Amino acid sequence: MQSKLNVTVPWEVRLAGRGEMVRVVTDSGERTGRFVGVDADGALILETANGQERILVGDVALGPRPRATAAPDDTIL
């Protein structure tokens, strides 16, 4: 019997944003929570107010997002 190769260990040391609050946009909507890590299948593990969620596909935004600022003529950039 062949054992499943665990590829998460090399990835764990390279994860940017682990432990930070992130926003993940998926086809089923937007989720916000603390980025816990990845599981053995490569799914992102997100800690939300409802518990841990496993996310297979989505766009992740790390860190604070810049806010729109008013230009001298009050035009929002």
C-alpha positions in Angstrom: 0.0 0.0 0.0 1.4 3.4 -1.0 1.2 6.2 1.5 -0.1 9.7 0.6 2.8 12.2 0.3 2.3 15.1 2.6 3.2 18.2 0.6 1.9 20.7 3.1 5.1 20.8 5.2 7.2 22.7 2.6 4.3 25.0 1.9 3.7 25.8 5.6 7.0 27.7 5.9 6.2 29.8 2.9 2.6 30.9 3.7 2.2 34.6 3.6 -0.4 36.0 5.9 -0.9 33.0 8.2 -2.5 34.1 11.4 -3.7 37.4 9.8 -7.2 38.6 8.9 -7.9 38.1 5.2 -10.8 38.5 2.8 -11.6 35.6 0.4 -13.8 36.1 -2.6 -15.4 32.9 -3.9 -18.1 32.1 -6.4 -20.5 31.6 -3.5 -19.6 35.0 -1.9 -17.1 36.8 0.2 -15.7 35.4 3.5 -13.6 37.2 6.1 -11.6 35.6 8.8 -8.2 34.6 10.2 -6.0 32.6 7.8 -5.2 29.4 9.7 -3.2 27.5 7.0 -3.8 24.9 4.4 -4.8 21.3 4.8 -3.3 18.2 3.1 -5.5 18.7 0.0 -4.2 22.3 -0.4 -7.5 23.9 0.8 -7.2 27.2 2.6 -8.5 27.0 6.2 -10.2 30.1 7.3 -11.4 30.7 10.9 -14.6 32.7 10.8 -17.3 33.7 13.4 -19.0 30.4 12.4 -16.0 28.2 12.9 -13.4 26.9 10.5 -14.2 26.9 6.8 -12.3 24.9 4.1 -11.9 26.9 0.8 -10.7 25.3 -2.3 -11.0 28.1 -4.8 -11.0 31.9 -4.3 -9.1 35.2 -4.5 -7.4 36.1 -1.2 -6.7 39.7 -0.1 -4.0 40.1 2.6 -3.6 43.1 4.9 -5.4 46.4 5.0 -6.8 47.8 1.8 -6.1 51.4 0.9 -9.1 53.7 1.3 -10.4 56.1 -1.3 -9.0 59.6 -0.7 -10.5 62.9 -1.7 -8.5 64.9 -4.2 -8.2 68.7 -3.7 -11.3 69.2 -5.9 -13.2 66.6 -3.7 -13.2 64.0 -6.5 -12.9 60.5 -5.1 -10.0 58.7 -6.6 
